[in-house]
Amino acid sequence: MMTRFVAIFATALALLSFAAAPVRAQVKPGDFITKDNAAKVQNLVSPGNYVLVQNGMTMKVIATSKLDWPPPFKTATEKYSPQVKLDANGELKNYVSGQPFPLLDPNDPQMATKVMWNFSYRPLYSDDIDMRFPEVASFDKNAAGAPLSFFTVGHFAFYNNIGRIEVPPVPTDPDAAQSGVRYRFGYYPFLEPSGLRGYGLLRFRHIDPKIEDNVWVFNPSSRRLRRQSAAALSDAIGALPGFAGAGGGGGQASAGFSSGGGGSAFASTLDPDSYFGFSAKIEDYSYKFLGEREMLASVHAEHSPEVQCPTDGGKTICPENWELRHVYVIEADIKPGVDATIPKRVLYIDSEGWFITASDQYDREGKLWKTLTTFHTYRDRPVPDAKIAIYPYKRMFQLGLVDYDLQTGFSSVVYMPGATAPDRECWYIDMGTVDNAFFSPQALQNSGH
């Protein structure tokens, strides 16, 4: 099976390299892209990302380098992928661990959905993540370097009950059968500014596609832990009722939220469904395969923490390394009857790393609304001087994300970690640093006191 897999994969890469040759001539390693020569990359970035370059985001073009999966992920894929399939509704069946569909056929009518499941079970992590001290800085349309607002969070963390390959129990935590939960996500506690200290959010994704995500938000000002509709997570985080004290975001491109009791307002364009480029429930969307392209993406970023862009008022991350990557282009449309503020997204997914490199989002009138771009790196440790988070192989780390509202000119920049993080390593992947107990509503509430 492995010999056949490697042979097919190598043949596919050779064909892709041949097909991409004319595109590669448009840029070359050493090119420096600014708004003055932005036209050179117009066909190599998403329409939304092209606006970012026109507005001042610079790019350093480097040579393309290969991304290898972590060896345990490769082994799990070889062992379990032959049994995985999709039903007529696009729901995943017989999945255990690794990548569900390592061999893809563009002529397969379920190609787009298989790409999305591959993204959902991507090799960035399989067991758990504890990403510490991310910072989100928001900028208005006339930004000159100083953020309109910012917040820092203690933990951005996941724990998977299924698909586990490194930290016992493997490949499935017994809690999966008891709770029906596929994974738990926690984003808490907010540390800065002081008016937000103690806020937090939990999100549970279920194995059964018919069960909607469970969401809790804790507001320390009111000392209330409240359940929240998962539909609100396609709104900017400031529009969540637990944060704003109101009834949802109303589909606004940007949202302000107060610290409670008439405190200062904080702005954000970033919605929880856009974490990691796309965190919404896979089964809530229908997908179209728009093709495969050679496009620029930031995959071997050099800075951690990432740097504030000096040529666009800080509204993005730059200068940073970009390289030509082979990506799958997928259109995601919300299914009828599912409530979401963002009805359509076009996702650009790296064919080796299986992370989203860019995403363009469209409003209910079909107009381009927001654009996302992500910044990753590939090495055996998150920072060169790491002493704890050191891995026996290279792996992928997401270092930053830009969420840019093209209609208002506002943006939110996620630094993973932030520049003032007391822990420089910050990325603890598949190390057992969090477990299911970390993601209990009671733990969320206790952290906010």
C-alpha positions as CSV (number, residue, x, y, z in Angstrom):
1,M,0.0,0.0,0.0
2,M,2.8,2.4,0.9
3,T,4.7,1.7,-2.3
4,R,1.6,2.3,-4.4
5,F,0.8,5.5,-2.4
6,V,4.3,6.9,-2.9
7,A,4.4,6.1,-6.6
8,I,1.0,7.7,-7.3
9,F,2.0,10.7,-5.2
10,A,5.3,11.2,-7.0
11,T,3.6,10.9,-10.4
12,A,1.0,13.5,-9.4
13,L,3.7,15.9,-8.2
14,A,5.6,15.5,-11.5
15,L,2.5,16.2,-13.5
16,L,1.7,19.2,-11.4
17,S,5.2,20.6,-11.8
18,F,5.0,20.2,-15.5
19,A,1.6,21.9,-15.7
20,A,2.8,24.8,-13.4
21,A,5.9,25.7,-15.5
22,P,4.3,28.6,-17.4
23,V,3.0,30.1,-14.1
24,R,6.3,29.9,-12.3
25,A,7.9,32.3,-14.9
26,Q,5.7,35.2,-13.6
27,V,7.8,35.5,-10.4
28,K,11.1,34.1,-9.3
29,P,13.0,33.7,-6.0
30,G,14.4,37.1,-5.0
31,D,11.5,39.1,-6.3
32,F,10.2,41.7,-3.9
33,I,6.6,42.6,-4.5
34,T,5.2,46.0,-3.5
35,K,2.0,47.9,-4.5
36,D,4.1,49.4,-7.3
37,N,4.6,46.0,-9.0
38,A,1.6,44.2,-7.6
39,A,0.4,43.3,-11.1
40,K,3.1,40.6,-11.2
41,V,1.1,38.5,-8.6
42,Q,-2.4,39.3,-9.6
43,N,-3.0,35.8,-10.9
44,L,-1.0,34.2,-8.1
45,V,-3.1,35.3,-5.1
46,S,-6.8,35.4,-4.4
47,P,-8.8,38.4,-5.5
48,G,-9.1,39.6,-1.9
49,N,-5.4,39.0,-1.2
50,Y,-4.5,41.0,-4.3
51,V,-6.2,44.0,-2.7
52,L,-3.9,43.6,0.3
53,V,-0.9,43.8,-2.0
54,Q,-2.3,46.9,-3.8
55,N,-2.8,48.5,-0.4
56,G,0.8,48.0,0.7
57,M,1.4,44.4,1.9
58,T,4.8,43.5,0.6
59,M,6.0,40.0,-0.3
60,K,9.4,38.4,-0.5
61,V,9.4,35.6,-3.1
62,I,11.5,32.6,-2.1
63,A,12.1,29.1,-3.7
64,T,9.4,26.5,-3.2
65,S,10.2,23.9,-0.6
66,K,8.5,20.6,0.1
67,L,6.4,19.9,3.2
68,D,6.5,16.4,4.6
69,W,3.9,15.1,7.0
70,P,4.9,14.0,10.5
71,P,5.9,10.3,10.3
72,P,3.1,9.2,12.7
73,F,0.5,10.9,10.5
74,K,1.9,9.1,7.4
75,T,1.7,5.8,9.2
76,A,-1.9,6.4,10.3
77,T,-2.9,7.4,6.8
78,E,-1.4,4.3,5.3
79,K,-3.1,2.1,7.9
80,Y,-6.6,3.6,8.0
81,S,-7.3,5.5,4.8
82,P,-8.3,2.5,2.6
83,Q,-11.4,2.0,4.7
84,V,-12.7,5.6,4.7
85,K,-15.5,6.7,2.5
86,L,-18.2,9.3,2.1
87,D,-21.9,8.6,2.0
88,A,-24.3,10.3,-0.5
89,N,-24.6,13.3,1.9
90,G,-20.9,13.8,2.0
91,E,-20.6,12.6,5.6
92,L,-17.4,10.8,6.6
93,K,-17.6,7.1,7.4
94,N,-15.2,4.6,8.9
95,Y,-12.6,7.3,9.8
96,V,-10.1,6.4,12.5
97,S,-6.9,8.4,12.1
98,G,-4.5,10.1,9.6
99,Q,-5.7,11.7,6.4
100,P,-9.0,10.4,5.1
101,F,-8.4,10.6,1.4
102,P,-4.7,10.7,0.4
103,L,-5.5,9.7,-3.3
104,L,-7.8,12.2,-5.0
105,D,-9.3,12.2,-8.5
106,P,-10.4,15.6,-9.9
107,N,-13.2,13.8,-11.8
108,D,-14.7,12.4,-8.7
109,P,-18.0,14.2,-8.0
110,Q,-17.2,14.2,-4.3
111,M,-13.7,15.7,-4.9
112,A,-14.5,19.0,-3.2
113,T,-15.9,17.4,-0.1
114,K,-13.0,15.0,0.2
115,V,-10.6,18.0,0.0
116,M,-12.5,19.6,2.9
117,W,-12.3,16.5,5.0
118,N,-8.6,16.3,4.4
119,F,-8.3,19.8,5.6
120,S,-10.4,19.1,8.6
121,Y,-8.1,16.2,9.6
122,R,-4.9,18.0,8.5
123,P,-1.4,17.1,9.7
124,L,-0.8,20.4,11.5
125,Y,-1.9,18.5,14.7
126,S,-3.8,15.3,15.4
127,D,-4.0,15.0,19.2
128,D,-4.0,18.4,20.9
129,I,-2.7,21.9,20.7
130,D,-2.0,24.4,23.4
131,M,-1.1,27.7,21.6
132,R,-0.3,30.2,24.3
133,F,-0.7,34.0,24.3
134,P,-2.1,34.8,20.9
135,E,-2.7,38.5,20.4
136,V,-5.4,40.1,18.1
137,A,-4.8,43.6,17.0
138,S,-7.5,45.5,15.1
139,F,-7.0,48.5,12.8
140,D,-9.3,51.0,11.2
141,K,-9.2,52.1,7.5
142,N,-6.9,55.0,8.3
143,A,-4.4,53.1,10.4
144,A,-0.9,54.5,10.8
145,G,0.6,51.7,12.9
146,A,-1.3,52.0,16.2
147,P,-4.1,49.4,16.6
148,L,-7.6,50.6,17.2
149,S,-7.8,47.9,19.9
150,F,-6.2,44.6,20.9
151,F,-6.7,41.7,23.1
152,T,-4.4,38.9,24.4
153,V,-5.6,35.4,25.3
154,G,-4.0,32.8,27.6
155,H,-4.8,29.7,25.5
156,F,-6.0,28.8,22.0
157,A,-6.4,25.1,22.5
158,F,-7.8,21.9,21.0
159,Y,-8.2,18.4,22.2
160,N,-9.3,15.6,19.7
161,N,-11.1,12.6,20.9
162,I,-10.7,10.8,17.5
163,G,-7.9,10.7,15.0
164,R,-5.2,10.5,17.8
165,I,-1.8,9.2,16.8
166,E,0.8,10.2,19.4
167,V,-0.5,10.9,22.9
168,P,-2.4,8.0,24.7
169,P,-5.1,7.1,24.5
170,V,-4.8,6.4,20.7
171,P,-6.4,6.3,18.2
172,T,-9.6,7.2,20.1
173,D,-10.2,8.6,23.5
174,P,-12.9,6.6,25.4
175,D,-14.7,10.0,26.0
176,A,-15.7,9.9,22.3
177,A,-18.2,7.1,22.9
178,Q,-19.4,8.6,26.2
179,S,-19.9,12.2,25.1
180,G,-20.2,11.9,21.3
181,V,-17.7,14.8,21.0
182,R,-15.2,14.8,18.2
183,Y,-13.1,17.7,19.5
184,R,-13.1,20.5,22.1
185,F,-11.8,24.0,21.5
186,G,-11.1,26.6,24.1
187,Y,-10.2,30.3,23.7
188,Y,-9.6,31.6,27.2
189,P,-9.0,33.5,29.4
190,F,-8.7,37.0,27.9
191,L,-5.8,38.7,29.6
192,E,-5.6,42.1,28.1
193,P,-6.9,44.8,28.0
194,S,-8.1,44.9,31.6
195,G,-11.7,45.6,30.6
196,L,-11.9,42.2,28.9
197,R,-9.9,40.2,31.5
198,G,-11.5,36.8,32.2
199,Y,-13.7,36.5,29.1
200,G,-13.6,33.1,27.3
201,L,-15.2,30.8,24.8
202,L,-15.6,27.0,24.5
203,R,-16.8,25.1,21.4
204,F,-17.5,21.4,21.1
205,R,-17.7,19.6,17.7
206,H,-19.8,16.4,17.7
207,I,-19.1,13.2,15.8
208,D,-22.8,12.9,14.8
209,P,-23.3,15.5,12.0
210,K,-26.9,16.0,13.1
211,I,-25.8,17.5,16.4
212,E,-24.9,21.2,16.2
213,D,-21.8,22.5,18.0
214,N,-22.1,23.3,21.7
215,V,-20.8,26.8,22.6
216,W,-20.3,28.5,25.9
217,V,-19.3,32.1,26.6
218,F,-18.2,33.4,30.0
219,N,-18.6,37.1,30.9
220,P,-16.7,37.9,34.1
221,S,-18.5,41.3,34.4
222,S,-21.8,39.6,34.9
223,R,-20.3,36.4,36.2
224,R,-22.5,34.6,33.7
225,L,-21.6,31.4,31.9
226,R,-24.1,31.2,29.0
227,R,-24.9,28.8,26.2
228,Q,-24.6,30.4,22.8
229,S,-26.0,29.4,19.3
230,A,-23.3,28.1,17.0
231,A,-24.7,30.2,14.2
232,A,-23.4,33.3,16.0
233,L,-19.8,32.1,15.5
234,S,-19.8,33.3,11.9
235,D,-20.1,36.9,13.3
236,A,-17.1,38.8,14.5
237,I,-16.3,37.8,18.0
238,G,-17.4,41.2,19.4
239,A,-20.9,40.5,18.2
240,L,-21.3,37.4,20.4
241,P,-24.0,38.0,23.0
242,G,-21.8,36.9,25.8
243,F,-19.3,39.5,24.9
244,A,-21.5,42.3,23.7
245,G,-24.4,41.7,26.0
246,A,-26.7,42.0,23.0
247,G,-28.5,39.7,20.6
248,G,-25.9,38.9,17.9
249,G,-24.0,40.6,15.3
250,G,-26.6,41.3,12.7
251,G,-24.2,40.5,9.9
252,Q,-21.9,43.4,10.4
253,A,-18.5,43.2,8.8
254,S,-16.9,44.5,11.9
255,A,-18.1,44.5,15.4
256,G,-17.5,46.4,18.6
257,F,-17.9,45.0,22.0
258,S,-17.7,46.6,25.4
259,S,-16.2,45.3,28.6
260,G,-19.6,45.5,30.3
261,G,-21.3,48.2,32.1
262,G,-20.6,50.8,29.5
263,G,-16.9,50.3,29.3
264,S,-14.6,51.0,26.3
265,A,-15.5,49.5,23.0
266,F,-13.2,47.0,21.2
267,A,-13.3,46.3,17.5
268,S,-12.8,43.1,15.6
269,T,-13.5,41.7,12.1
270,L,-12.5,38.1,13.0
271,D,-15.2,35.5,13.4
272,P,-14.6,32.2,15.2
273,D,-15.7,30.3,12.1
274,S,-12.6,31.7,10.4
275,Y,-10.0,30.5,12.9
276,F,-7.3,28.6,11.0
277,G,-9.0,29.9,7.8
278,F,-12.1,27.8,8.3
279,S,-13.5,26.3,11.5
280,A,-17.2,26.0,10.7
281,K,-18.9,22.6,10.7
282,I,-18.0,20.8,7.5
283,E,-21.5,19.3,7.1
284,D,-23.1,22.8,7.2
285,Y,-21.8,23.7,3.7
286,S,-21.9,22.3,0.2
287,Y,-18.7,22.4,-1.8
288,K,-17.7,23.0,-5.4
289,F,-14.3,22.0,-6.8
290,L,-13.0,25.1,-8.7
291,G,-9.7,23.6,-9.8
292,E,-6.0,23.4,-8.9
293,R,-3.7,26.3,-9.2
294,E,-0.1,27.5,-8.6
295,M,-0.4,30.3,-6.1
296,L,1.7,32.3,-3.7
297,A,1.4,31.5,0.0
298,S,3.5,32.1,3.1
299,V,4.6,28.6,4.1
300,H,8.2,29.1,5.3
301,A,7.7,32.4,7.3
302,E,10.8,33.6,9.0
303,H,9.4,35.7,11.9
304,S,8.0,34.5,15.2
305,P,6.4,36.6,16.6
306,E,5.2,37.9,13.3
307,V,5.8,41.5,12.3
308,Q,3.5,44.4,11.9
309,C,3.5,45.5,8.2
310,P,5.1,49.0,8.0
311,T,3.8,49.8,4.5
312,D,0.1,49.6,5.1
313,G,-0.3,51.0,8.6
314,G,0.0,47.7,10.3
315,K,-3.2,46.2,8.8
316,T,-1.4,43.0,7.6
317,I,1.8,41.1,8.2
318,C,4.9,42.0,6.1
319,P,7.5,41.7,4.8
320,E,7.4,37.9,4.9
321,N,8.4,35.0,2.8
322,W,6.0,33.8,0.1
323,E,6.5,30.9,-2.3
324,L,4.6,29.2,-5.2
325,R,2.4,26.4,-3.9
326,H,0.0,23.9,-5.5
327,V,-3.4,24.6,-4.0
328,Y,-6.9,23.3,-4.3
329,V,-9.6,25.9,-4.8
330,I,-12.9,25.1,-3.1
331,E,-16.1,27.1,-3.0
332,A,-18.1,26.6,0.3
333,D,-21.7,27.6,0.3
334,I,-23.9,27.5,3.3
335,K,-26.7,24.9,3.0
336,P,-30.3,26.0,2.9
337,G,-31.8,26.2,6.4
338,V,-28.4,26.8,8.1
339,D,-28.0,30.2,9.6
340,A,-24.6,32.0,9.0
341,T,-23.5,35.5,8.5
342,I,-21.0,34.5,5.8
343,P,-22.9,32.5,3.2
344,K,-20.0,31.9,0.8
345,R,-16.3,31.4,1.1
346,V,-13.7,30.5,-1.5
347,L,-10.9,28.5,0.2
348,Y,-7.3,28.0,-1.1
349,I,-5.9,24.8,0.5
350,D,-2.2,23.8,0.3
351,S,-1.9,20.3,-1.3
352,E,0.9,19.2,0.9
353,G,0.3,20.9,4.2
354,W,-3.5,20.8,3.9
355,F,-3.9,24.2,5.6
356,I,-5.8,27.1,4.2
357,T,-3.5,29.7,2.7
358,A,-6.1,32.2,1.8
359,S,-9.9,32.7,1.9
360,D,-12.2,35.1,0.2
361,Q,-15.6,35.7,1.8
362,Y,-18.8,37.0,0.1
363,D,-21.8,38.7,1.6
364,R,-25.5,37.9,1.0
365,E,-25.5,40.0,-2.2
366,G,-22.6,38.0,-3.6
367,K,-20.1,40.8,-3.2
368,L,-16.5,40.2,-2.1
369,W,-16.6,41.1,1.6
370,K,-13.6,40.0,3.5
371,T,-10.3,38.2,2.8
372,L,-8.1,36.1,5.0
373,T,-4.5,35.2,4.6
374,T,-2.4,32.9,6.8
375,F,1.3,32.7,7.6
376,H,2.9,29.4,8.4
377,T,6.3,28.0,8.9
378,Y,7.8,24.5,8.7
379,R,10.6,23.4,11.1
380,D,11.2,21.2,14.1
381,R,10.6,23.9,16.7
382,P,8.4,27.0,16.8
383,V,11.4,29.3,17.5
384,P,15.1,28.7,17.0
385,D,15.9,28.9,20.7
386,A,13.1,26.6,21.9
387,K,13.9,24.4,24.9
388,I,10.7,22.4,25.4
389,A,8.7,22.5,22.2
390,I,11.3,20.5,20.1
391,Y,10.1,17.8,17.8
392,P,12.0,14.8,16.2
393,Y,10.8,15.9,12.8
394,K,9.7,19.1,11.0
395,R,6.1,20.1,11.3
396,M,3.8,23.0,10.5
397,F,3.1,26.0,12.7
398,Q,0.6,28.8,12.0
399,L,2.3,32.1,13.1
400,G,-0.3,34.6,12.0
401,L,-3.6,35.4,10.3
402,V,-5.0,38.5,8.7
403,D,-8.8,39.1,8.4
404,Y,-9.4,42.2,6.3
405,D,-12.8,43.7,5.7
406,L,-12.6,45.0,2.1
407,Q,-15.8,46.9,2.3
408,T,-14.9,49.0,5.4
409,G,-11.1,48.9,5.3
410,F,-10.9,47.5,8.9
411,S,-8.7,44.6,9.6
412,S,-7.8,42.2,12.5
413,V,-4.3,40.7,12.7
414,V,-3.8,37.5,14.8
415,Y,-0.2,37.1,16.0
416,M,0.5,33.5,17.2
417,P,2.1,34.3,19.6
418,G,2.0,38.0,20.3
419,A,5.1,40.2,20.6
420,T,4.7,40.5,24.4
421,A,4.1,36.8,25.1
422,P,6.0,35.7,28.3
423,D,6.4,32.2,26.7
424,R,8.3,32.5,23.4
425,E,7.8,28.9,22.4
426,C,4.0,29.0,22.7
427,W,3.2,26.2,20.3
428,Y,2.8,22.9,22.1
429,I,1.4,20.3,19.6
430,D,0.6,16.7,20.4
431,M,2.4,16.9,23.7
432,G,-0.5,16.2,26.1
433,T,-0.4,19.7,27.6
434,V,-4.2,19.9,27.6
435,D,-6.9,17.2,28.1
436,N,-10.7,17.1,28.1
437,A,-10.9,18.6,31.6
438,F,-9.3,21.8,30.4
439,F,-12.3,22.3,28.2
440,S,-15.1,22.0,30.7
441,P,-17.5,24.9,31.2
442,Q,-16.5,24.9,34.9
443,A,-12.8,25.3,34.0
444,L,-13.8,28.2,31.7
445,Q,-15.7,29.9,34.5
446,N,-13.1,29.3,37.1
447,S,-10.4,30.9,34.9
448,G,-12.4,34.1,34.6
449,H,-12.6,34.8,38.3
